Amino acid sequence: MKKMRRDRKGEHHLSSFSPLALLRPRLDGFLSNEALTRKEYNALKADLNAVFKGLRATEFLPVFLSACRDAPPPVQERMDTVVPVWLREQGYLQPLLELVQKRQIAEEEQKRALAWLKAAGVDVAYVEKARSVSQFHKAYMYSDNSQGIIMLFWYSDRRRSRVQGLSFLIDYNPPWEGSVKDVMVFPQRTPEKARREFVDFWANQFPIRSLDPAEVKLEILQALECNRHEQIRLPRDLVRARDLFIKNVLTLPDTPETPPFTPEDFAHLSRSGRPAEAIMEFEQKVGRMVRLEDGREILIIGEPDDLEDWPE
């Protein structure tokens, strides 16, 4: 047992009690005061130095990030402005960068940690890519002259016991010409169950091939370039999965052939061009174009009554 000492009032205290144990309550009290939003930088810097006095950066930074997440929004905004400057001045950027790289920052605080580093002038692009690649699990693809499917899976928890994923349906017939036609978000599963539930159906019928991180990014972005060229809007389910796409596709490594594609490109394609769903509805109700092996294009007509619903 740890030895106890008695103070003058007879109260007991642990002689080995660490100031780190009191840090979160102190931070909660400190950050709950919205008067911080009106304090000048030098005063806030003095406050922060006092709160963290005697603690190593690798000890207090994860706690600080967690406390900021729970602070009132105006205080969060003020901290996001002040803290990057303070980190740079105090020499805390490298410890924070190492915590992020070693995944010693909780997942929900990673975004703010990266934002602080970026605001302080640290190039975090390679860090984000490294984090994404390390979360990469598997990717598969099958395609023929008519259609194709790309399936990408990444680890969704720190223990790497579960994966999540996206599938992209590609159509090489007119009017798609290689565009992304539809998207599905795979729910979280164990890696083994994800393989059985989502991949084996294709693997048992077609010669699917595995892709490495750079290859799957290339295939997906090349398909999206076809969406851009054919002026076909991104499928709604892909627009809804924007954050998953940016985090788990755009941060994958490039090849020399990988086309440039940014979140701004994603936003543009989300609202520009013909809706993918309208084209699919026409195909289901009226007919779809198919390119034959000799290059001829034919329209496979649906039920005749459906034609009345569509203008020429």
Buried (B, 14 or more C-beta within 10 A) or exposed (E): EEEEEEEEEEEEEEEEEEEEEEBBEBBEEBBEEEEBBEBEEEEBBEBBEEBBEEBEBBBBBBBBBBBBBEBBEEBBEBBBEBBBBBBBEBEBBEBBBEBBBEEEBEEEBBEBBBBBBBBBEBEBEEBBBBBBBEBBBBBBBBBEEEBBBBBBBBBBEEEEEBBBBBBBBBBBBEBBBBBBBBBBBBEEBEBEEBBEEBBEEBEEEEEBEEBBBBBBBBBBBBBBBBBBEBEBBBBBBBBBBBEBBBBBBBBBBBEEEBEEBEEEBBEBBBEEBEEBBEBBEBBEBBBBBBBEEEEEEEEEEBEEEBEEEEEE
